[in-house]
Amino acid sequence: MTNPPPILNGKEFAAPSVFEPENLLREARRQKDLPSASVPEICVLDPDGDILRTLAKAGRAHRCEHWACYHTELYEFEHMAERFGIIGCAVGASFAVLLAEQLFVSGCRFLVSVTSAGQIVPQGPPPYFVLIDRALRDEGTSYHYLPPTEFADADERLVEAAMKTFANVGLPIYRGASWTTDAPFRETAAAIERCRARNILAVEMEAAALYAFARVRGKPVLCFAHVTNQMAVAEGDFEKGEAEGSAASLMVIATAARAWRGLASRL
């Protein structure tokens, strides 16, 4: 019998961590002489940074002065009568979860990730959005939160609430699985074909880890794939549309926020 790889060994999933996000932020606030204050209830991870850059260019995003993270800057903005926090360029599973841990202990109650993704099973010509309901775990971070399984699942109640809300506002969006990889430049033809055979719609870099975190911590997280490319196999790829797709992305974020608030009010 083949031994499991080292990354799967010695994971005490029920044991608490010695290193906790609250303690990290406590020391960061001490060193930076920052007050303890809450971030917006709804926060956004923007791995490409296009949403944040568009908001900043329009003068709509303002840096949160009390965000104590060592690695990032958090910005705040308002959209459709809702206040949001947003962090740009949060690329990759481990970085996304590091930020999710810190956001939720800082007052965040709902986290949305909108990441550009490669098309696997076409739902139409890019760009379009997929609400990721489960993600193939081809990264490392999720295996520190959950025992080995093929997929990390989103909260089904939250997915259903979001899909109903999208239908009510007439915003087209697809629902399906993604492949979360740590190695975007190792997306081989064979790997892509295996995903295609399993009806996986897109490939991205964060969802599996964020959903594993969400399941263990009991936090609401929704991940969206903005399918913008076909792995650059032809010129003219990676086009997001008007304003780098920011207007459409903000509509997705605001609709997800409305769905979460509606669901939270019923629980």
Secondary structure, DSSP 8 states (H G I E B T S, - for coil): -----GGGSS--TTS--SS-HHHHHHHHHHHHT-------SEEEEETT-HHHHHHHHTT--EE-TT---SS---EEEEETTEEEEEEE---SHHHHHHHHHHHHTTT--EEEEEEEEEESS-SSSSSEEEEEEEEEEESSGGGGTS---SEEE--HHHHHHHHHHHHHHT---EEEEEEEES-GGG--HHHHHHHHHTTEEEEESSHHHHHHHHHHHT--EEEEEEEEESTTSSTT-----GGGGHHHHHHHHHHHHHHHHHHHHH-
